[in-house]
């Protein structure tokens, strides 16, 4: 018996070894094969058969030696053939080609070995159907165009009957990628897109026998797609630098861009269009500076598919730098120790240059050379550097020539290192080169200090030799040294950016927070104590420093790291900021909040006595820097320190009772909650507090209720209240009330009838009942499968418990996780015509995020593992509410944290100034002026215009400040005319909503969408398909029904690789019959408009309305462009037939007249089917962009219930709509 271990070894050994032996195949010396390879690779024992023997052997597939069995001998012979040691016979080659690809290679060897081992039988390659005439692979394929984006990720296709494999070929004209798969989908190779386009051909295939006993491939119909992708916008910084008197404009490359339009949007060309400076196919442009002033640039990525949203930059003219005059001065040389350094500075030293009048010294920071005039000195101290960091430096001499500085040659570029000294921690020689085999130049003992000449690299540190005055250098193994500069390898990781509120604190702790860094494995958070940095590692985006001195400020910073070769490699440090223990302070004297530390500066807000506010730093010079209230930490201001009192001081106490609570102690909506209590005798007012992110935030009021605003939706918040009275000019406080929870979106709906129980147990007393549809109010968030509620009709005096799974509401349906609400970036979105990308900061502990957008009053949720989500197929020039919450996986299901603040994103969010105007602090011309807009300036909206004002992000604030502009002074798509968008939800024909996917059922899916989401008639696509639409299967490629009366083929599968469907009259019949069946037909009008009624169509045919059950449906010829727009103006949503590509004839069928599903009469008539016909819901138009807005019921994603909102130009839409006979079905309420 041959062991499995032996067989497993055989395949690898015969391929890896240059020579073979018997022992290579035997598990022990006594167990040899009957035919093995000798040491020179030739066979021994049984030799190849003679010619006469060949004729008598069968040579079945796998039996390469024709001995009637497949065993180790066949494996050995295949291996010898592959290694060119011993060629197989002609029949042996055919038998060895297991997968019939015309080659004998490692794949065949692996398949044979698997068969011998009993892992996989090769019968899959031998037990094949017999085909008389196998089909050749198609070469001339008509391409179907599809638009994709980076979220599409895969391309899929329908399974072809009887086929087992799919050959997928991607090509872009220059290169081709080919793969074979048994799946019906594959990933899109985004790196292959060329000029925004990529062709893919999918050919079904199967291995078959021919009648003469030859194995070959039989191919099905090839499907061809032309994938089209628009370029991404530019992400990153655009720089304009002076390059020898020319403006050098650099920007990060945009994905999928073939080139860039660079516009001057300050000036205009003919026709009022922006002035085109240049088109370039690189991510750089060198052009002339403006003669004076500043111009605004717009850089727009483009490819053959379209353009991305442009990005702005500025270019300022004036004095243009001319090339530096050249002087005949030598390059400066360096002495021995050419630099000294400490933590944040480095001093470079060089030797004098004969004839020099001075020196220009340069240091490279963030890839840019920064120059300084060292005058006549031969050293220069660079300050404010990052610690433990290497910087490239250089120097050149200059002298005056014709009144100008003329420069000599640059010195060698050398590296200076902050904290340049390192300490020996393990005794080591100093080597002449980075090799332990090189000459030893000296020795280091433990504790010796030595100076680096460069940062560590490849495990070695280059150092100045001791006692050589820096005239000699050597190399030391880095692991023998200790210092921040030598122990920390460098990684290409960005410096972490900070949250708006970047910390919170109490008496002895401070929690420092930052945003995630792409590619990081973790973070090192540092705090400076007694002048020393103390570092801590964490994998979260925050760290709590403990055991700190109270009422004290501490400098903090953070850097990301990733693991490289088993050790941490670090990125750049963040900005250093101060955290303050007991960071909250209370206002003791009413005061404005100022824009700077001066009472003469702009007032950016006010504080009332008792208000609580958070410091961003310790008081200095009589001023305290604070976060502005209600700015989410995005704005700071200054308050006179003498108007504040630290929370660390105790509040004065008053003899006031704790407030008692009303029965219904709160009510709420999506983002607010109003907390109510009973009056306290002797109180002058009340302090109502709410706990947000673990911190109590207090608000004063003289009423017995307080409305907390700007809360996360569907979230529970702890609240409490205490009374105060004024004693000796300050507030003295009574006892706190009971702490209770208020819930935004507090009402929940009963979805399953249930009792209300006295406690969280079905065995407890039943206090009442809920019926399906009843609404009830929560008193707290769900917990342990139960929701605590106020009993109906008790005025909130009684509470009970209901099983959470019997309720429906955002707050009750999802498991809850202890995850913070995501905070938002400053610029929290960017958008183009039909998409908006929403961005937020990472939440510690999250596995992913659920981003939601409100469409037609309903929240539509999407999950992602990144910290942004691109909502696509949106109506243009429209505002959409958005929110996000984090989730983590608990017991196999997603458990959700709190929602973020709800904010609005606007498609076509950028607007242009048409009349110069200030930017105001509020929606009033009497408010503070925060800035100015000039004609032509572009600015981004934070919401849609309202009451004559548009809310915008202030320019040059990185989205950290907002202001208001009169809408009449700006022009944007949001203010255009000729725009209708009903924004109707449509069902996905490819999804499982209502039943199985119907890959060709677009017609009935469009009808189901209109009935469901325009008229609230609950019907599935599958009900309409299964019971209200006749269908006829093809027979050998032919069919004998007219699509005006009957569906061609099946809505549930393709005919081979082709899909068919039906025409508008059949859908009008479905609508009539279904509305009649549910008893509401009399409440609705149905209009059927089609050129198959007039005969004015490509088939020159008329259908007969009397052959269909149409009731009182109004039948007429097709509608033109204006007719479609008029229907939309009325509020209707036409079901309409068009093609996503130029229509093409698929087949022509000969139909017999006078049949059940053909035209009346006798004889025959021909009907040509055009592809790629599709039915959608028309739901809007946009004259400004000359396009229709459609609800596409096909999104190729079986996991999605809903279709897509898309736009299509009037011209493209009308071309195919006219060809297909201008067909619409329109339903309206009487």
KESETOR-96590 format. One record per residue (C-alpha): x, y, z. Coordinates in steps of 0.2 Angstrom, whole numbers, plus 5000, padded with zeros to 4 digits. Layout:
// KESETOR-96590
XYZ...
// end
This chain:
// KESETOR-96590
500050005000500750174996500450295010499650465007501150555014502150475000500950524987500850704994502750714993502850644975502150794966503250924975504850824974504750774956504550954951505751034964507250914962508450914948508950734950507850594956508050434966507050284971507050344989506150504984504650404982504750264995504050285012505450165018506850065009505849905007504449994998504950044981503950084965504049974950504550114939505650254946506850384940508650354941509950494946510050564929508150574927508050434914506850284918507350124925506449954926504949964914505350054899504250154886503250034875503749994858502850054842501949884841501449894860500750074857499350014846498749884858498650004873497150114878497950264885496350334894496450504901497750504915498450334910499950404902500950244901499450144894499550004907497650014911497750104928498150274935499450274948501150344954502050284938500950404928501350544940503250514938503050504919502050674918503350754930504850694919503950764903503650934912505450944917506050894899506850734906505950614896504650654883502950564883502350474868501050564857499650464865500450494882500350674879498450664875498150564891499250674902498250834897496950804910496050974908496150974889496951144888498151084875499651084887500450964899500951064914500951074933499051084933498850914925500150844937499150904952497550834945498350664942499050664960497450714967496550574958497850444964497750504982495850494981495550674984494750724967494250604954494650654936493050594930492450774929493650784914493150624906491250594910490750724897489250744885489450704867489150844855489050834836489651004832490451094847490251284845491751404842492151544854491351704847492451844842491251984836490252034851489152184853489652274869488352324882488852484891488752494910489352634922490252574937491152664952492352604965490852534976490352414962491752294965491152144955490352104939489151964938488151874925486751744924487151564924487151484906486151324905487251164904488851264905490151234918491451364916491651544911493051624902493251804907494351914897494652094903495552214890495952394888496752394871498552384879498452234890497352084893496951994909496051824907495351704920494251544920492951524934491551414939490751564948489451694940490451844946492151904948493052064954493352214943495252244940495152434943496952454939496552404921495452544917496152654903495352824899493952774910493452614900493752424901493052294890492552124898491951974888491151824897491051664887490151504895491051344891491051164894492151014891491350884879491750734868491550744849490750604840492550544834493150534853494050694854493950804869493650994866492751144872490951194868490651374870489051464873488551644868489851774873489151924883490152084881490152234892491052404891491252454909491352644911492052744926492152924929493752994937493753024955494053194962495753254968496053214986497453314995498353474994498653574978500253674979500853824968502753854969503953964960505053864948506353984941505054114938503654004932502153944942502353754946500653684950500653514958499153404964498853224969498353114955496553074954496052894951495452844933495853024926496553024909496953214911496553374919495753534914496553684923495353834923495654014928493854044936494254224941494354274923493154214909493354164891492054194877490354144881490554184900491454014903492953994914494654034905495553864901497353884906497853714899497453534897498753414904498853224905500053234920499753294938500853444936500753604926502053744923501353904918501454094919501054184935499754314934500454484932499654544948498354494960497654324964496754214953495754054958496053894949494953754946495753584942494553454935495053274932494253204916494253044905493252994890491752944901491653114910492253234923492553234941492153374953493453504952494553564966495053744969496753824972497454004971498954074962499554244966500554364955501654514958503554504958504154344949505654254955506954254941508254114940509654134953511254224946512754104946514354144955516054054953516053994971516553824977515353714986515553725005516353575013516053505030517153485045517153325056515653345067514653445055513153465067512553465085510753445090509553435105507753385105506953515094508453605085510053555075511553675071512353645055514253695053515253705037516953775031517253945024517253965005518554084997517654244990516054214998515054365006513754245014512954085015511154015011510753865021509253745017508353615027507053495019505353485029503953385022504853365006505053545003506653645004506553795017508053915015508754045027510154175025511554135037512454295032514254285035514154145049514753975045513453885056511553895057510353835070508753755063507353775077505553705080506053535073505153375077506153275090507053115085506953155067508253165052508253315041509153335025510253495024511353585012512253755010512853864996513954024996513454184988514254354983513554514975513554524956512854684948511854724964511154544966511554394975512454264964512554084971513853954970513753764970512753674983513753574996513353384998511653355006511953295023510753235037510553315054509653225068508753295082509253205098510753145088511653055102511352875105511852755119512652585118511652455127512552305121514452305118514952295100516352335087516152485076516352425058517052505042515452465033513652395036514352215038515052115052516352045040517052215037518552295046518352345064518752525067518452525086517352465100515852525110515552475128513852475137513452655142514552735129513752885120514052915101513353025088512352975072512753045055511052975048509552885054509652695056509352595040509452405036509852365054511352475055511752655062513052765054514052855067515552975070516952875077517452925095519053025097519153065078518453235080517153185067518353145053517952965052516352875052515852695055514352575057513552495072512152365073510652465078510052335091511552375101511052565103509652645113508852815109507252875102508052905085508752735084507452625092506052695082506052635064505152755053503452715044502552805030501052855041500253015041500153125057498553095066497353235065496353285081494453275084493653445087493353415106495053325106494953285125493853275140494453265158494053255177495053295192496453175189496253105172496153165154495553065139496453125123495653085106496153085088495653025071496152855063497652845052497552735036498752585038499052605056499152455068499052565083499552725091500852795104500052935114501253045124501053165138502353285145502653275164503953375172504753415155504853225150503753145137502952985144502252865130500852735130500252625116498452585112497552515097496052635100495852815094495952885112496952865127496552905146498052975155497752935174498452995191498753175184498853325195497153415196496853585188498453565178498753575159499853445151500553445133500053285123500353215106500153055096500852965082500352805073501352645071501352485061502252325063503752305052504852145053504152115071504452285078503452455078503852575065503152755068502352895058502453075061501853155077500153255078500053435083500553455101499053515111498653545129497353445140496753515156496253415171494553485178494453555160492653615163492453795170490853885175490354065171490254175187490054335178489154365162490354395148490554395129491654265121492954345110493754295094495554335102496254385119495654565117493954645122494154735106494054585095492454515087491154435099490854255094489654215108489054245125489154165142487754185156488054155174488053965178488453915160489853775159491153785146492753685142494453755141495653715127497253775137497653835154497254025158498654145152498854335152497154355160496254255147495554075145495453995128493853895127492853785115491353885109489653805115488553725101490053715089490453525093492253585097492553655079492753835085493753915099493654085108494354185123493454225139494154345153494854225167494054325181492354285174492554095176492653975191493453805189492253655192493453595205492753725217491153665226489453745221488653845235487253735243485453795246484053715257483053665242482153505239482553385224481353415210480053285207479653225190478053235180477153075175477653085157479253175161479853195143479353205125480553195110480753195092482253145081483553265088482753345103482053295120481053405132481253365150479953415163479853425182478753495196479053665204480153675219479653795233480853945235481753915219482354055208482753935193483353765188484853685181484453545169485853425165486053295151487453165150488353175133489853065130489953025149489953215154488553305162488153465152487153595162485853725156484953855166483153895165481753985175480353875168479953695174480553615158482053615146482253565128483853485124484353505106485553445093485453265100485953105091484353025085483652855092484752875108484452875126485253015137485253025156484553185163484353265180483853435187484153535203483353695209484353855213484154015222485254175222486254195238487454335240487454365221487854185216486854035213486653915227485953735223484753615230484753425228484753335212483153245206483153065202484153025186483052975172483252925153482553025139482552945122482553035105481252965093480452895109478852825102478852645096477552555086476852375090477252255076476652095085475152095097475752075115475252105133476152235144476952155159477252225176479052175175480352105162479551935163478151845154477651765170477351935178475652025180474852085163474452265165473752295148473852245129474552315113473852285096474752285080474952475075474852545092476052675097476852685114478252785122479852715130480452765147482152695143483152615129482852425127483852305138483852115139482552095126481352205135480752385133480152495147478652595142477352715149475652625150474352695138472952805146473852825163474552995159476252925162475852875180476252685177477552595168477652425161478752305150478552245132479552115123480752225112480452105097478552155097479052335093479752425078480752585080482552625077482752625096481952455099482452345084484352345084485452265098486352405107488152415109489252535121489952635106490052825105489152925093490252965078490853135077490953225060492353295050492353485048491953475029490853325033490353295015490753324996489553294982489253304963487653304953487053134959488153074973488653134990490053065001489753085019491253075031491553055050492853015063493252835068492352765084493452665096492952475096491852485080491852345068491052455055489752585052487952605046487752765036485952815033485152945021483353005022482452975005480553015004480453025023481252855025482952815032483952705020485452625028487052565021488552475030490352505027491952465036492752635031492452805039491552875024490152825012489652874995487752884992487452864974486052894962485353034971484253174964485253324959485153494968484353414983484653415001484653245011484753215029486153095034486753015050487952875055488152755069489452625073489252445076490152295082489752105081488952035097488451855097488451845078487451995075487752185073487452285089487352475086488052625096487252795096486852895081487853045076487153215074485953225059486653335045486153385028487153345012486753434996487053364979487853494968488353574984489553704977488753874973489554024964489454204970488554314957488454474967489854524979489254504997489854485015489654315024488654345040488754255057486854225056485354245044485354435046486254575038486354645055487454505062489354505062490254495045491454345045492154365028491754415010491354334993491854414977490954384960491554214954492054144971491453964974490853904991490053754998488353745006488053655022486153655019484853695006484353885005482953935017482054105019483254195007484854135015486053995011487153925025488953895019490653835025491853985027493253985015494953945022494353875038494453695033492553675036492753725054491653885053490053915045489154075039487654135030487554215013485954295004485354164992485054304979486954334978487354154973486954044958486953864960486053714954485053714970484253884964483853824946482153824937481353684927481653544940480553404946481053254957479753144965481153044972480152884972480852724980480952584967481052394970482552294964482052164951483652064956483352064975482251954986480952094991479252004990479951844983481351774971482451884960481651914943483151954932482052004917480552064927480852244925479152284918478052214933479452274945479152454939477252434941477452364959478652504963477352634958475852544967476852524983477852694984476652814975474952744981475452634996474652474988475652334995475952214981477552114977478352104959478151914961476351924964476052024948477251914938476551754944474651794943474451944931475651914917475551774904477151714897477751594883479351494883480451484867480651324858482251304848482551484848480751524841479251594849477451634842476751764853476651954852477552044867476052174867474952024873476251904881477951894889479351824878480251694888480251694907480451844919481551734930482951674918483851714902483551624886485351564884486251734886484851844879483451924889481751974882480152044890478552124886477752284880476652424888474952354884475252194894475752304910474252414908473252254908474152194924473752364933471952354928471752174933472652194950471752354955470052274950470552114960470852214976469252314974469952494971470052504952468652644952469852754962471252764949471552814931472652714919473352784903474252684890475252784878476152684864476552704845475952524844474252594845474552704829475652594820477052724819478452604825479952504819478852354816477452454808476252354818474652404828474052304843472152274846471652344864470052244863471152084865471652134882470752164899471052354900469452414907469252604905471052624902471352774891472352714875473352844864474952864854476652894862477053054872478453164866479753254878478553394883477153264886478253164898478753324907476953374909476453204917477953234929477253414933475553334937476453224950476353064940477752934938477652854921478152674919479252694903480252584890481952634885483652564882485252584891486252574875485852604857484452484853485052344842484052204833484152044843483051934833481551934821480151804824478751754812477051764822475451674816473951804817472351754825473151664840472751704858474251814860474451884842473552014832471851974825471751914807472551774797474251734789475851784798476851944802478551974808479052054825480852114828481452124846482652264850483952254865484452304877482652354881482252404899480852464909481052604923480052724932480152904926480153014941480853184937481753304925483153434926483153564913484753644919485653484916484553424902484153254909482753144916482853074933482352884933482052754946483052604939482352434945483952344941485552364951486352184949486452164968485452024975485752074993484852244990482952264991482952424981483452494964484352654959484052834956484952884940484953024928485053014909485153154896483653194886484453154870485052984875483452944883482353004869483352914855482952734863481252784869480752834851481452674843480552564856478852644851478652784865477852664877477152724894475952664907475352804919474252774934473452924944472252944958470453004952
// end
